[in-house]
Amino acid sequence: MTPRKRLVGLSAFALASALVLTACGGGGEEPPAEGASSGIVTVGNGEPQNPIIPTMTNETFGSKVVGSVFAGLVYYDAEGVVHNEVAESIESEDNLVWNVTLKDGWTFSDGTPVTAQSFVDAWNYGAYGPNAQNLSYFFEPIEGFEDLQLAEDQLDAEGVPLEGEVPAAEELSGLEVVSDTEFTVTLSQPESDFPLRLGYSAFYPLPESFFEDPEAAGEAPIGNGPYVLETWEHNALIELRPNESYAGERKAQNGGVDLVAYTDEDSAYNDLLDGNLDIVTNVPASAFGTFEEELGDRAVNQPAAVIQVLQVPEYVEGFQGEAGLLRRQAISKAIDRDQVTETVFSGSRTPASDFTSPVINGWSEDVEGSEILDFDAAEAKRLWDEAEAIEPWGDEPLLIASNADSDHQSWIDPVCNGIRDTLGIDCEFDAYPTFDEFLDARDNDDIKGIYRGGWQADYPAMSNFLGPVYGTGAGSNDMGYSSEEFDNKLTEANGATDPEAAIELYKEAETILFNDLPGIPLWYNNATGGWSEAVDDVVFGWDSEPLLYQVTKSE
């Protein structure tokens, strides 16, 4: 199989204009015939940060598991095209009230039925503030979301609920079960791209047994997807095996998938070359210049909906106020993105010109304010000196935090070298041994400087690169950034019914981000991966992830 062509993201409005989603063909490659093989496919991965709960999982290691064990109303094929999965139809006459009808015959792997209540209960659980789910933000457009959140006066200084304090409601008023196979969703405002989001894990259903013991369910999830989780040996191995009761189009074409935890990408890649691993989803920097020659037609190097950003926590004193903004601008101007992407990544990354991705409809390389991403050593030094005149930085080095079990030091070191040479300050890699340790430090506000903030799209739309990361209180807004102007612009864009008008509004929202720089865009990632001679039918999708259910392997 040869590397696939450039991917094109589906416009949110191309989907919404139809108002009805139906199971259809188109986009991506056709999967092989059912039961095509019985071998176990081994895939390089890492330890998920959290229990396997759909509304709690917002990182790639856990997402591979959640997306395999659960099935949603819709799913995305390799090209980002939407297909119905559990949904028979998703309809609206006004983009405000959405009527969802489910297909008959779906069950969870424990034999219990998948009903409208399964979705409504799961969404209410995810939205309920005290449950502290990472993806709670995705339910914010549904009517009644605010009533499920705790107010500031119900929290202590650390954000912990005060004893006895509960939200005003336990269920979203915008969700109503009509029958076992029908429910309605009422939004706070019309949003034409709402159905496009419903393939994301936040919107997966949960069985009744989950609510009896969520902690146990997170360790041994009961889902309705193409696989069941058979074994989870923490920090070592997750065994996924075909779910015989799965009723959708993503039927497993192999005997199962083993997700093998690695602590460095070089080891995974070497195991691939030696025939001891079937698929790697990230080629290490040490092999960027050679992997396509080494793997031949088993290599993939294609654009994907992934961006790397340096995020700037609001709690770091050196980046607060007027001086802090000038420093963020100076750091951005001090980074030579062209040089790093060519010398470190051998052209497998593209310098960023905005906060989204070139494979997403509406992307632009001329958003107002994006000139702050242009390398200019003299201007960078001028901005830093201006900040120093307001408030001196001191003798502490600038720290760039990330995980050491992936190949980030390879680019952080040259970025730091450029900052040292240009700004005259020290700069160091603040390394956390594993990805989950890094995420825990980030989530607990323990990062001492700035940090790597990679973002892989959840669904193919501009809004997904902006709201979940930079919206006030959003689940992946770990910087603590809050801008009423940005939030209002995003709300306006989400509610636009004209596609071109919406794109322009999203660009205006990006301009606000360029003015504030809560994050400093670096580059867009290609999907760089490969597979062994033991497997076939390997396809990497629009979001850089392989479609594991399509992979075939002989015994």
Secondary structure, 3 states (H helix, E strand, C coil): CCCCCCCCCCCHHHHHCCCCCCCCCCCCCCCCCCCCCCCEEEEEECCCCCCCCHHHCCCHHHHHHHHHHCCCCEEECCCCCEEECCEEEEECCCCCEEEEEECCCCECCCCCECCHHHHHHHHHHHHCHHHCCCCHHHHCCECCHHHHCCCHHHECCCCCECCCCCCCCCCCCCEEEEECCEEEEEECCCCCCHHHHHHCHHHCCCCHHHHHCHHHHHHCCCCCCCEEEEEEECCCEEEEEECCCCCCCCCCCCCEEEEEECCCHHHHHHHHHCCCCCEECCCCHHHCCCHHHHHHHHEEEEEEEEEEEEECCCCCHHHCHHHHHHHHHHHHHHCCHHHHHHHCCCCCEEECCCCCCCCCCCCCCCCCCHHHHCCCHHHHHHHHHHHHHHCCCCCCCEEEEEECCCCCHHHHHHHHHHHHHHHCCCEEEEEECCHHHHHHHHHCCCCCCEEECCEECCCCCHHHHHHHHHCCCCCCCCCCCCCHHHHHHHHHHHHCCCHHHHHHHHHHHHHHHHHHCCEEEEEEEEEEEEECCCEECCCECCCCCECHHHCEECC
